[in-house]
Amino acid sequence: MPGPVSQSHAGPGEEAPYVPPWCYKNGPKMCPCGHHEGYHNDRGECLLSRECRCAGLPGDCYTADCDL
């Protein structure tokens, strides 16, 4: 059964990246929109596109799986 600390933690906010920066061995690559690749879903759509008007993460802004 969860204790009081885990019950009080609501989890990451709705603007938290899908993949936090510390999960990248050499740091995440940046998108031209100003947000790192962890803010983009598998289709390249930015979580914060309402603010930055991101057109999608370019192919050269993805970290290879072997570098994660």
C-alpha positions as CSV (number, residue, x, y, z in Angstrom):
1,M,0.0,0.0,0.0
2,P,1.4,3.5,-0.9
3,G,2.7,5.7,1.9
4,P,1.8,9.4,2.5
5,V,4.7,10.7,0.4
6,S,3.7,8.7,-2.7
7,Q,0.0,9.6,-2.2
8,S,0.8,13.3,-2.0
9,H,2.8,13.3,-5.3
10,A,0.5,14.1,-8.2
11,G,3.2,13.2,-10.8
12,P,4.7,15.4,-13.4
13,G,2.8,18.5,-14.6
14,E,1.1,18.5,-17.9
15,E,3.9,20.6,-19.4
16,A,6.7,18.2,-18.3
17,P,8.6,16.7,-21.1
18,Y,7.8,13.2,-22.3
19,V,11.5,12.3,-21.9
20,P,13.4,14.4,-19.3
21,P,16.8,15.7,-20.3
22,W,18.7,13.5,-17.8
23,C,17.6,10.4,-19.8
24,Y,20.0,11.4,-22.7
25,K,23.6,10.3,-22.4
26,N,24.9,13.5,-24.1
27,G,21.9,15.7,-23.5
28,P,18.9,16.1,-25.8
29,K,19.0,17.8,-29.1
30,M,17.2,21.0,-29.6
31,C,14.3,21.7,-31.9
32,P,14.2,25.0,-33.8
33,C,11.1,25.8,-31.7
34,G,13.3,26.2,-28.6
35,H,12.2,23.0,-26.8
36,H,14.4,19.9,-26.6
37,E,13.5,16.7,-28.4
38,G,12.0,15.2,-25.2
39,Y,9.0,17.6,-25.5
40,H,8.1,16.0,-28.8
41,N,6.1,12.8,-29.2
42,D,6.8,9.9,-31.6
43,R,5.3,11.8,-34.5
44,G,7.5,14.8,-33.8
45,E,4.7,17.0,-32.4
46,C,5.7,19.4,-29.7
47,L,3.9,19.2,-26.4
48,L,4.1,23.0,-26.1
49,S,3.2,23.8,-29.7
50,R,0.3,26.1,-28.6
51,E,3.0,28.4,-27.3
52,C,5.9,28.0,-29.7
53,R,4.0,27.2,-33.0
54,C,6.3,24.3,-33.6
55,A,5.9,22.7,-37.1
56,G,7.4,19.4,-36.0
57,L,10.8,18.1,-34.9
58,P,13.2,17.9,-37.9
59,G,14.8,14.5,-38.6
60,D,18.2,15.6,-37.6
61,C,17.0,16.6,-34.1
62,Y,16.4,13.1,-33.0
63,T,19.0,11.2,-30.8
64,A,19.7,7.7,-32.0
65,D,18.4,5.0,-29.7
66,C,22.0,3.7,-29.2
67,D,22.9,7.1,-27.7
68,L,20.2,7.1,-25.0
